[in-house]
Amino acid sequence: MSWRETRRDLAFAAGLAARKPFQVLLQVTNRCNMKCPFCDFWPNGAPPKDELTLADYGRLADELAGLGTFLVSVEGGEPFLRPDLVDIIRLLSRKHLPLLYTNGWYVTPEKASAAFAAGLTQVGVSIDFPDAARHDAKRVWPKAFDKAWAAVRAFRDAAPHAGRQVHVMTVLMEENWRDLEALLRQSAAEGVGHCVTLLSTEGFRRAEAGGEVPRERVARQLVELWERYPHFRIFRQYLEGIDDFLFDRALPECHAGVQSFNIDHIGNVSPCIEKIGLVAGNVRTESLKEIHARMSRREGIQGCQDCWTACRGFAQALGGGGTWAGWRDLGGRMRSV
């Protein structure tokens, strides 16, 4: 591990212990080549001229550092539609830990190498089924499955720490949760990690035809898989909480808007990606510190139980100083080096 990586990790851990803000989801574009029915971003993409610029991201990286050291989830749309994506990662990586999510379509070995050379900490490639027919149908894009796995291999071969910095990301739904073990076997065979996030059906403008959450209790089966597959990189307590969300809605208070928040492709700041319509301000017109102070009053999100996505699970495990189990998983299973 380089000194820069060590310094970032220590700053991140210190921020968690001090209960500073530590997680931001950043949509660098809403544009996407695929048409996944559970996502409403691609029908609502802004033209490139309206998206945040590289200069905007430079200022944003500094303003984020004023609040803490962040795990920055760089997302879309499809982030590789931005020709300056590597430059954005480079700006963010100076003081933060950038994590990239992609459908893999535009990934080449050269782009993968450039992203890690710019300071990328970890990357997730979206794959929802163990077979091409269903994955391609869900993504509404022929050959999406093959291109996704090619991207996984390109990132794995380019990463300084190989498969420790690469994982498959699967959206858990009624139609695929029984396929998770088959997917875990595939990612294990490729020498990379695996992560999951529960489908969201109640967030802002979520498409009604996107799919269903599991209809039965699944936490026990998921935890058993977690115990059997050490490359299943997710907080155990996130998996344990899935049934609480699906059937009881008995989850702890969400940290959205306080220790985690969302910034979209045109600069609007909201408490989380599921409340993206609840805009607290725009980073182009006022400081992030002012927006965060306003948002931290949590108007409109108290008691929210609308989702149990991986970003909420991450915040739940590490928010408020973190839990013992959260720190254990962060320092062990979740480490990228």
C-alpha positions in Angstrom: 0.0 0.0 0.0 1.3 3.5 -0.9 1.7 6.2 1.6 -1.1 8.2 -0.1 -3.4 5.2 0.3 -2.5 4.7 3.9 -3.0 8.4 4.6 -6.5 8.4 3.0 -7.5 5.3 4.8 -6.4 6.7 8.2 -8.2 10.0 7.5 -11.3 8.0 6.6 -11.2 5.9 9.7 -10.6 9.0 11.9 -13.6 10.7 10.3 -15.8 7.7 11.1 -14.7 7.7 14.7 -15.3 11.4 14.9 -18.8 10.9 13.4 -18.1 13.2 10.4 -19.9 12.9 7.1 -18.2 10.1 5.2 -20.3 8.9 2.2 -21.5 10.7 -0.9 -23.2 9.3 -4.0 -22.2 11.3 -7.1 -24.0 10.9 -10.4 -21.6 12.4 -13.0 -24.2 11.9 -15.7 -27.7 10.6 -16.1 -27.1 9.5 -19.6 -26.8 5.8 -20.3 -26.7 3.4 -23.3 -28.8 0.8 -21.5 -32.5 1.0 -20.5 -32.8 -0.9 -17.2 -36.5 -0.8 -16.2 -35.7 -0.3 -12.5 -33.8 3.0 -13.2 -35.4 6.3 -14.3 -32.1 8.1 -14.9 -31.6 7.2 -18.6 -35.0 8.7 -19.7 -34.1 11.9 -17.8 -30.5 12.6 -18.9 -29.2 16.1 -19.2 -27.1 17.2 -22.2 -23.4 17.3 -21.5 -23.3 21.1 -21.5 -25.7 21.1 -18.4 -23.6 18.6 -16.4 -21.1 19.6 -13.8 -17.7 20.5 -15.3 -14.3 19.4 -14.4 -13.7 22.7 -12.6 -16.9 22.1 -10.6 -15.6 18.7 -9.5 -12.3 20.3 -8.5 -14.1 22.7 -6.2 -16.4 20.0 -5.0 -13.5 17.7 -4.0 -12.1 20.6 -1.9 -15.5 21.4 -0.3 -16.0 17.7 0.6 -12.6 17.7 2.3 -13.9 20.6 4.4 -16.5 18.2 5.8 -14.5 15.1 6.1 -12.8 12.3 4.1 -15.4 10.7 1.9 -16.1 7.4 0.2 -17.2 8.9 -3.1 -19.4 6.5 -5.1 -19.0 7.7 -8.7 -22.1 6.6 -10.6 -24.4 7.4 -13.5 -26.2 6.8 -15.8 -23.1 5.3 -17.2 -20.1 7.2 -16.0 -17.9 6.3 -19.0 -20.1 8.4 -21.2 -18.1 11.3 -19.7 -14.8 11.6 -21.7 -13.3 13.3 -18.6 -14.2 10.6 -16.2 -10.6 9.7 -15.4 -9.9 13.4 -14.7 -12.8 13.5 -12.3 -11.5 10.4 -10.5 -8.0 12.0 -10.3 -9.5 15.2 -8.6 -11.5 13.2 -6.1 -8.7 10.8 -5.3 -6.4 13.5 -3.9 -8.2 13.5 -0.6 -11.0 11.0 -0.9 -11.6 7.3 -1.8 -13.4 7.1 -5.2 -15.5 4.0 -5.9 -16.8 3.6 -9.5 -19.9 1.8 -10.7 -20.4 0.9 -14.4 -22.3 -1.4 -16.7 -19.0 -2.2 -18.3 -20.0 -1.5 -21.9 -17.4 1.2 -22.7 -14.6 -0.3 -20.6 -11.3 -1.2 -22.3 -8.0 -2.4 -20.8 -6.6 1.1 -21.4 -9.5 2.9 -19.7 -9.3 0.5 -16.7 -5.6 1.1 -16.3 -6.1 4.9 -16.6 -8.8 4.9 -13.9 -6.6 3.1 -11.4 -3.6 5.2 -12.3 -5.8 8.2 -11.4 -6.4 6.9 -7.9 -9.5 4.7 -8.2 -10.0 2.7 -5.0 -12.5 0.1 -6.1 -14.9 -0.6 -9.0 -18.2 -2.5 -9.3 -19.5 -3.9 -12.5 -23.3 -4.5 -12.7 -24.3 -8.1 -13.4 -27.7 -9.3 -12.3 -28.0 -12.9 -13.6 -25.6 -15.8 -14.2 -26.7 -16.1 -17.8 -26.6 -13.8 -20.8 -30.2 -14.1 -21.9 -31.7 -12.8 -18.7 -29.1 -10.2 -17.9 -29.3 -8.8 -21.5 -33.1 -8.7 -21.3 -33.1 -6.8 -18.0 -30.6 -4.3 -19.3 -32.4 -4.1 -22.7 -29.1 -4.3 -24.4 -27.7 -7.2 -26.5 -24.2 -8.5 -25.4 -24.4 -6.6 -22.1 -23.5 -9.7 -20.2 -20.4 -10.5 -22.2 -19.2 -6.9 -22.1 -19.7 -6.7 -18.3 -17.5 -9.8 -17.7 -14.9 -8.5 -20.1 -14.9 -5.2 -18.1 -14.5 -7.2 -14.8 -11.4 -8.9 -16.3 -10.0 -5.7 -17.6 -10.3 -4.0 -14.2 -8.9 -7.0 -12.4 -5.9 -7.1 -14.6 -5.3 -3.3 -14.3 -5.8 -2.9 -10.5 -2.7 -2.6 -8.4 -4.3 -5.0 -5.9 -6.0 -7.2 -8.6 -9.4 -8.7 -7.6 -9.4 -7.1 -4.2 -10.3 -3.8 -5.9 -12.9 -5.2 -8.2 -16.4 -6.6 -7.5 -19.5 -7.6 -9.3 -22.6 -5.7 -8.2 -25.9 -7.5 -8.3 -29.4 -5.9 -7.7 -31.3 -8.4 -5.6 -34.9 -8.9 -6.9 -37.5 -11.6 -6.6 -36.5 -12.9 -10.1 -32.8 -13.4 -9.3 -32.1 -13.8 -5.6 -32.1 -17.6 -5.9 -29.4 -17.2 -8.6 -27.0 -15.5 -6.2 -24.9 -18.5 -5.4 -24.4 -19.2 -9.1 -23.2 -15.6 -9.5 -20.9 -15.9 -6.5 -19.3 -19.0 -8.1 -18.7 -17.0 -11.3 -17.1 -14.0 -9.5 -15.0 -16.4 -7.3 -13.8 -18.1 -10.5 -12.7 -14.7 -11.9 -10.9 -13.8 -8.7 -12.9 -10.8 -7.9 -15.4 -9.8 -5.1 -19.1 -9.6 -5.1 -21.6 -7.1 -3.6 -25.4 -6.8 -3.6 -28.0 -4.1 -3.2 -31.6 -4.7 -2.6 -33.9 -3.4 -5.4 -35.6 -0.1 -4.5 -39.2 0.3 -5.5 -40.3 3.3 -3.4 -37.6 5.9 -4.2 -38.0 9.0 -6.3 -39.5 8.1 -9.7 -38.6 4.5 -9.5 -40.1 2.7 -12.5 -43.1 0.6 -11.7 -42.1 -2.1 -14.2 -38.6 -2.4 -12.7 -39.2 -5.6 -10.8 -40.2 -6.9 -7.3 -38.3 -7.3 -4.1 -38.1 -10.8 -2.8 -41.5 -12.2 -1.7 -40.1 -14.3 1.1 -37.6 -14.0 3.9 -34.1 -14.3 2.4 -31.7 -13.0 5.1 -30.8 -16.5 6.5 -29.9 -17.8 3.1 -27.9 -14.7 2.3 -25.9 -14.8 5.5 -25.2 -18.5 4.9 -23.7 -17.5 1.5 -21.7 -14.7 3.2 -20.2 -17.3 5.5 -19.4 -19.7 2.7 -18.0 -17.2 0.2 -15.3 -14.9 1.7 -15.3 -12.8 -1.5 -18.9 -11.8 -0.8 -18.0 -8.2 0.2 -20.9 -6.7 2.0 -21.5 -5.9 5.7 -23.1 -8.9 7.3 -25.5 -6.8 9.2 -26.8 -5.4 5.9 -27.8 -8.9 4.9 -29.3 -9.5 8.3 -31.5 -6.4 8.0 -33.1 -7.3 4.6 -35.9 -9.2 6.2 -36.5 -6.4 8.8 -37.0 -4.0 5.9 -39.1 -6.3 3.7 -41.5 -7.5 6.3 -41.3 -5.4 9.4 -40.0 -2.0 8.4 -38.2 -2.1 11.8 -34.9 -0.5 10.8 -32.8 2.0 12.8 -33.0 5.6 11.9 -31.3 6.4 8.6 -28.2 8.7 8.5 -29.2 10.2 5.1 -28.6 13.9 4.9 -26.2 13.9 7.9 -23.3 11.5 7.4 -24.2 10.6 3.8 -25.9 12.4 1.0 -26.3 12.6 -2.8 -25.1 15.0 -5.5 -26.6 14.6 -9.0 -25.2 15.4 -12.4 -26.3 19.0 -12.4 -25.2 19.8 -8.9 -28.3 19.3 -6.9 -27.7 18.0 -3.3 -30.3 15.8 -1.7 -30.3 13.5 1.4 -30.0 10.3 -0.6 -30.5 8.9 -4.1 -33.9 7.7 -3.1 -34.9 11.2 -2.1 -33.2 12.9 -5.1 -36.3 15.2 -5.6 -35.8 16.6 -2.1 -33.2 19.2 -3.2 -31.4 21.1 -0.4 -29.4 23.3 -2.7 -27.0 23.3 -5.6 -23.2 23.3 -5.4 -22.9 25.8 -8.3 -24.7 28.5 -6.4 -23.7 28.1 -2.8 -21.2 26.3 -0.6 -21.6 22.6 0.2 -21.0 23.5 3.9 -24.1 25.7 3.9 -26.2 23.1 2.0 -25.1 20.3 4.3 -25.9 22.4 7.4 -29.4 23.0 6.1 -29.9 19.4 5.0 -28.7 18.0 8.4 -31.9 19.3 9.9 -33.4 16.4 8.1 -36.7 18.0 7.2 -38.8 15.5 5.2 -36.8 12.4 5.9 -37.3 11.7 9.6 -38.3 8.1 10.1 -38.0 7.2 6.4 -38.2 3.5 5.8 -38.4 3.6 2.0 -35.3 1.6 1.1 -32.6 -0.8 2.2 -30.1 -0.3 -0.5 -26.3 -1.0 0.0 -25.5 2.7 0.5 -27.9 2.8 3.4 -26.5 -0.4 4.8 -23.0 1.1 4.6 -24.1 4.2 6.4 -26.0 2.1 9.0 -22.9 0.0 9.7 -20.5 2.9 10.0 -22.7 5.9 10.9 -22.8 7.3 14.4 -19.3 6.1 15.1 -20.0 2.7 13.7 -20.8 -0.7 15.2 -18.3 -3.3 16.3 -19.4 -5.6 13.5 -19.2 -2.8 11.0 -15.6 -2.0 11.9 -14.8 -5.7 11.8 -16.1 -6.1 8.3 -14.6 -2.8 7.1 -11.1 -3.7 8.3 -11.4 -7.3 7.0 -13.7 -8.4 4.3 -14.3 -5.0 2.8 -10.7 -3.9 2.4 -9.5 -3.4 -1.1 -5.8 -4.1 -0.3 
